[in-house]
Amino acid sequence: MKGYWIVLGTAVTDQAAQEEYGRLWRPIAEKYQAKVNPSKVPPVLKESRNTARVIIVEFPTYEAAVSCYEDPAYQEAKKVANTAGQRDLLIIQAEIE
């Protein structure tokens, strides 16, 4: 089964940090074959407290999703992401069409 990250983020408060995170994320995503917002229908946020952004990241397997998160390169990139805005990240295993 595929693995997914579900990322719930506040509004970006540091655009430069967000851009740096994007630069750091690209080779990591390639390494783990990650696809951002893979569905033809984007996620729709209906209820939230602080969430302004919803990002779905698809991995070929659940194990790849976990390995990507645990990768030291991602852990460094995550530090940059956390300066861009607040977020929560869930890792799930599912088949989503």
Residue, then its C-alpha position, 0 to 999 in steps of 0.5 A: m500500500k502507498g504511504y502518505w503525509i498529510v500536512l496541515g499548515t498555518a499561513v506562511t509567515d516567512q516566505a524566504a524560509q518557505e522557498e528554501y524549504g522547497r529547494l531542500w525538498r526537491p532532491i529528497a522528494e526525488k529520492y523517495q519518489a514523492k508526489v505532492n498533491p497527487s490527486k486530480v481533485p485538490p484537498v478541500l479544507k472545511e473545518s480548522r482552527n489554525t490550518a490555512r494549507v493542506i498538503i498531501v504527499e504520496f509515496p510508493t509505499y508506507e515504508a518510503a513515507v516513514s523513511c523519508y521522514e526519518d532521513p537526516a536530510y529531511q530532518e534538516a529541511k524540516k527545521v527550515a520548514n518550521t521557521a516558515g510557519q507552523r504545521d502538523l504532519l501525519i503519516i498514513q497508509a492507504e490506497i487513495e484514488 
